[in-house]
Amino acid sequence: MKKGYIVLIVIGVIILVIFLWFRGSYNGMVKMSETVSAQWSNVENQYQRRLDLIPNLVNTVKGYAAHEQQTLTDVVNARAKATQTQINFEQLDEASMQRLNRTQGELSSALSRLMAISESYPDLKANQNFLELQAQLEGTENRIAVERRKFNDTVRTYNAYIRQFPKNIIAGMFGFTPKPYFEANAGAENAPKVEF
């Protein structure tokens, strides 16, 4: 009789340990997924901040550089395209990340050309409103870079966690899939070409 109780206790302890490990692994995946989601929101917030600054910047430049209409139009169109690119975090995959990178890259390129125009207009360069907007935009670009790096760090941690054996089995059972990274756009290592 005593042996039977000991065997039942040992089996009960083993089942409890397996359950606790399973629960801890699952909850860890949920927590990491939420961390990735929160970091994604931080990236989106910085992109939105940039989109909010662009109309003011374009209007300021318009007054000084009326004949640079094509560049101003390019910036407005790139902003509109970036605004329309909405990505649902739950369906974040490689293709949607590339689409986002492409539209944000086009916007960055158009903004670079807009900033380069200011070099040809000394009055614009001296305009306090333009200088403040330029400083805010530069700060936002830095914030975007920081948030994208943080996003990649949280994705790396999450992806490594769900791919490790035996947690990958639990991840597969409950639909935890790897998230894509932000990557540099093709040609990002080259400075944008600016012509006047």
C-alpha positions in Angstrom: 0.0 0.0 0.0 2.8 2.4 0.9 4.5 1.8 -2.4 1.3 2.7 -4.3 1.0 6.1 -2.5 4.6 6.9 -3.2 4.2 6.1 -6.9 1.0 8.2 -7.1 2.8 11.1 -5.3 5.7 10.9 -7.7 3.4 10.8 -10.7 1.5 13.7 -9.3 4.7 15.7 -8.8 5.9 14.9 -12.3 2.5 16.0 -13.8 2.6 19.2 -11.7 6.2 20.1 -12.8 5.2 19.5 -16.5 2.1 21.6 -16.1 4.0 24.4 -14.4 6.7 24.3 -17.1 4.1 24.3 -19.9 2.2 27.2 -18.3 5.4 29.2 -17.7 6.5 28.7 -21.3 3.1 29.7 -22.7 2.9 32.7 -20.5 6.5 33.7 -21.4 5.5 33.6 -25.1 2.4 35.7 -24.5 4.5 38.2 -22.5 7.2 38.4 -25.2 4.6 38.7 -28.0 3.0 41.6 -26.1 6.4 43.3 -25.7 7.0 43.0 -29.4 3.5 44.4 -30.0 4.2 47.4 -27.7 7.5 48.1 -29.4 5.7 48.0 -32.7 3.3 50.7 -31.4 6.3 52.8 -30.5 7.6 52.6 -34.0 4.2 53.5 -35.4 4.0 56.5 -33.0 7.3 57.9 -34.3 6.2 57.4 -37.9 2.9 59.2 -37.1 4.9 62.0 -35.5 6.9 62.4 -38.7 3.7 62.4 -40.8 2.2 65.1 -38.6 5.3 67.4 -39.1 5.4 67.1 -42.9 2.5 69.4 -43.8 3.9 72.2 -41.7 7.4 71.8 -43.2 6.0 71.7 -46.8 3.9 74.8 -46.2 6.9 76.7 -44.8 9.1 75.7 -47.8 6.3 76.5 -50.2 6.5 80.2 -49.4 10.2 80.3 -50.3 10.6 77.8 -53.0 7.6 78.0 -55.2 9.4 76.8 -58.3 10.4 73.6 -56.5 6.8 72.3 -56.9 7.8 68.8 -58.1 9.8 68.2 -54.9 7.0 69.5 -52.7 4.5 67.3 -54.7 6.8 64.3 -54.2 6.8 64.8 -50.4 3.1 65.2 -50.2 2.5 62.1 -52.4 5.0 60.1 -50.4 3.3 61.2 -47.1 -0.1 60.2 -48.5 1.2 56.8 -49.6 2.9 56.3 -46.1 -0.4 57.2 -44.4 -2.3 54.6 -46.4 0.1 51.9 -45.6 -1.5 50.3 -42.5 -0.2 47.1 -41.1 -2.0 45.0 -38.6 0.5 43.7 -36.0 -1.3 40.3 -35.8 -0.7 39.8 -39.5 2.9 41.2 -39.5 4.9 39.2 -42.0 7.9 39.7 -44.3 5.8 41.0 -47.2 4.0 43.6 -45.1 7.3 44.7 -43.5 8.8 45.2 -46.9 5.8 47.2 -48.1 6.2 49.4 -45.0 9.9 49.8 -45.5 9.4 50.7 -49.1 6.8 53.4 -48.4 8.8 54.9 -45.5 11.9 54.8 -47.6 10.2 56.8 -50.3 9.1 59.3 -47.8 12.6 59.6 -46.3 14.1 60.1 -49.8 11.5 62.8 -50.6 12.2 64.5 -47.3 16.0 64.4 -47.9 15.4 66.2 -51.3 13.2 68.7 -49.5 15.9 69.4 -46.9 18.5 69.7 -49.6 16.4 72.5 -51.3 16.9 74.7 -48.2 20.6 75.0 -49.1 19.6 77.1 -52.2 17.4 79.5 -50.2 19.3 81.5 -47.6 16.1 83.2 -46.4 14.5 79.8 -45.9 17.5 78.5 -44.0 17.3 81.6 -41.7 13.5 81.2 -41.1 12.9 80.3 -37.5 9.8 78.3 -38.2 11.7 76.2 -40.8 14.7 75.7 -38.4 12.4 74.5 -35.7 10.5 72.1 -38.0 13.8 70.9 -39.4 15.1 70.2 -35.9 11.9 68.4 -34.9 12.0 66.3 -38.1 15.7 65.4 -37.5 14.8 64.4 -33.9 11.9 62.3 -35.1 14.2 60.5 -37.6 16.5 59.7 -34.8 13.6 58.5 -32.6 12.4 56.3 -35.5 15.9 54.7 -35.8 16.0 54.1 -32.0 12.5 52.6 -31.9 13.2 50.4 -35.0 16.4 49.1 -33.3 14.5 48.4 -30.1 11.8 46.6 -32.1 14.4 44.4 -33.8 15.9 43.6 -30.3 12.5 42.5 -28.9 11.8 40.5 -32.1 15.2 38.8 -31.8 14.4 37.8 -28.2 10.9 36.6 -29.0 11.9 34.7 -32.1 14.8 33.0 -30.3 12.5 32.0 -27.4 9.7 30.5 -29.6 12.2 28.6 -31.8 14.0 26.8 -28.9 13.2 23.2 -28.4 10.9 22.1 -26.8 9.2 25.6 -26.6 8.9 25.5 -30.4 6.3 22.7 -30.0 4.2 24.8 -27.7 4.6 27.8 -30.0 3.4 25.7 -32.9 0.4 24.4 -30.9 -0.8 27.9 -30.1 0.1 29.8 -33.2 3.1 31.8 -32.0 5.0 32.6 -35.2 8.3 34.4 -35.8 8.0 38.1 -36.4 10.0 39.9 -39.2 12.8 42.4 -38.6 13.2 45.9 -39.9 15.8 45.8 -42.6 17.5 48.6 -44.6 15.9 49.3 -47.9 17.9 48.3 -51.0 20.2 51.2 -51.9 19.9 52.8 -48.4 23.7 52.8 -48.2 23.7 55.4 -51.1 23.0 59.0 -50.5 19.9 60.3 -52.3 20.6 62.1 -55.6 19.6 65.8 -55.4 19.4 67.9 -58.5 18.5 71.5 -58.9 
